[in-house]
């Protein structure tokens, strides 16, 4: 019986081999072509053209009918740099509603009586003072006479609202306990906390909250889980600095740091996508704006476990846009801050001219050239 067993095993081994004829090499499957990743031709979206006004820091919400609600930071009076949050609706045919200021600085003496900027708007269910609101707008603000910023929130039941109802207190305060500004040496002062970006985790009140910190410990982005379902007893977890591995500076060699970034998630794909400025900034005026932006992604589960690494999707440069400064960007998200096509996201960003075309005086400030443009990542084989 043993020799027959060996015969059967040998026959099975022979039959499991390749179908190729003895002496011939098996066919080679060609590798999949590497996709080419670029962006669509950038298009102008909005600007106070011909006026000494700025428009920047957009938050863009795409609707099912193809329209987009765009919130952004602007100044209502020519040559007076006081931030308001404006709104326009961009219809599917490209037509737009007139820009309107929907959130302004508070009354004198309140924590938010100077600037109101950096909107991040999401849908959910937010209860406060026995009223349930459908939309929340997170924003940066500060008090007149101090340098630092803090974060607040306002509510509405319509994205087209003429005004939003502000929660009266900061939801994220500066990182130091002393009153007034924090000195950081060399005559500098700490920037505080701001530039919030918020996505919904449950399409109700639980959110992923990210924001920039600038204090004596440096500049970075923190994240926390928060529950704003009931504003009479909301909760925010202990903030942690986001993972920064995989991020490269403008030289594509040095390790970069993060600030002023917008995030979006795709929970089904377990992905989080970020659009961020690339450091450092140029030395010529305006030396406070970045020249390049980058879109990166990583696993959402890794992000929230403080692990993993960012992978770049595309770096947006002056060669792409035709402008020397590209800054303060957002991803085109749905009402909950989610991205369906996370590999080819659309995005809105701010452009600016630079010296010698602008200079820091009167009607020549770089700020008056802050206009909002849009583009989209395109992947082709």
Buried (B, 14 or more C-beta within 10 A) or exposed (E): EEEEEEEEEEEEEEEEEEEEEEEEEEEEEEEEEEEEBBBEEBEEBBBBEEBBBBBBBBBBBBBEEEBBBBBBBBBBEEEEEBBBBBBBBBEEEEEBBEBBBBBBBBEEEBBBBBBBBBBBBBBBBBBBEEEBBBBBBBBBBBBEEBBBBBBBBBBBEEBEBEEBBBBEEBBBBBBBEEEEBBEBEEEEBBBBBBBBBBBBBEBBBBBBBBBBBBBEEEBBBBBBBBBBBBBEEBEBEEBEBBBBEBBBBBEEEEEBBBBBBBBBBBBEBEBBBBBBBBBBBBEEBBEEBBBBBBBBBBBBEBBBEEEBEBEBBBBBBBEBBEBBBBBBBBBBBBBBBBBEEBBBBBBBBBBBBBBEEBEEEEEBBBBBBBBBBBBBBEEEE
